[in-house]
Amino acid sequence: MPEWKTLCRLEDIPKLGARRVTRASGGDVAVFRTADDKVFALLDRCPHKGGPLSQGIVFGESVACPLHNWTIGLHDGCAAAPDVGCVRKFSVRLDGELVSLDLDELNGVVPETEPAKALA
């Protein structure tokens, strides 16, 4: 059973924006809010050249990397074709207006990128 760490209130994350969370184990986490108030969390590092996803433009359930405009899915952390690569996704919970991350995931050491998934 996950232990949840409350980060902020939903209103503290701008609509179509992000809030960055610093991790002691390295690699910041970007927590995103969509136009319809869905919340997602990814490692704040594009799988392409390491751009800060928290500074990208959120549209739908994706974010555009600010460096080279790669589109990264917020639901899975994977780049949209034809680009290939994934970034680590973190479990996030919205309890009323409180946004929380899984404490074990937040404190754990994770790879900066996930292995590329095979194309179907």
N, C-alpha and C positions, 0 to 999 in steps of 0.2 A: 504494500500500500504506500503510495507516494506521500512524502511530507512536503507540503506546499509552503513556499516563501512568498509572502505578499510583497509586491514591488511598489505598487502605486494604485491610484484610482484610474478608472478608464478615462476620465476627463483629463488626466495628466498626459495622455498620449494624444497628440493632435490627430484629427480625422485625416486619413490618407497620409499619415506620417509615422514616425517611429520615436522610440525612446531607447537609449543605449544603457545597458547594464554592464558594469565592470565586474569581471570574475577574478578571484584571487588566483585561480589555476591557469589564467591566461586566456586570451580570446574573448573579447566583449560579445555580448548577446544583444541583438537588435529586436525589440518588441514592437510589432507593427499593429496599426489599427486601420481597418478598412472603412469605407464610407458607410457600411451597414453595421459597424461596431463589432465585427469579428476581430479576434486578436490572435496573432501568430508570433512565434519567436524563432529566430535563426541566428547562427553564428554570424557576427557582423563582418563577414569577409567573403566577397564574391569568389566563386571557384575559378574564375578566369585569371584575374591579375591582382586579387586581394582587395578590391575596392570596398569602401565602407558602405554596406547596403543600407545602413541607417540614414544615410544622406541621399538615398535614391528616391525616385518618385514612385509612390504606391498607386496602382490602378487595378481595379477589380480585386483579384486575390493574387496579385503579382507585384514585384518591385523591379524597377529598372535600375541597374547599377549605374552610379554616377560617372564612372570612368569610361566605359565602352558600350553602355546601353544594353548590356545583356539582360534578358528578362528572366527573373528567378521566381518560381512558384512559391508562394508563401505557405501553401499546404504541405509541400514536400521538400522544399529547398533545392529543387532541380531546375537547371537551365532549360528554357524552351528551345526546341529544335530550330535551326540546325546546330545550335550550340550544345555542348555536352559537358556535364559536370554537375555535382551536387554539393551543397553546403549543409552542415549539421543542423538538424531541426531539433528544437527543444519543446517539451510538453508545456503547455500553458493552460491555465484555468481562469475563467471569468466567473466569479462568485458574486452575484449582484453587480456592484460597481468596482469590486476589488480584483486586480490582475495579479496572478501568482504564477511562479515557475516551480517545477519539481526541484526540490533542494538537492537531491542526489545528482541530478543532471547538471544543475548549476555549479555544484562544487567539484564535479568530476573533471578529469582531464579527457578531452575529446579530440579526435583528429580535426584539423582545420577544414578538411573536405571529406566527403563520403565518396566511396568508389562510384564511378559512373554506372548508371543502370543501363542494361541492354535495351536497345530500341525494339519495340514490338513490330 
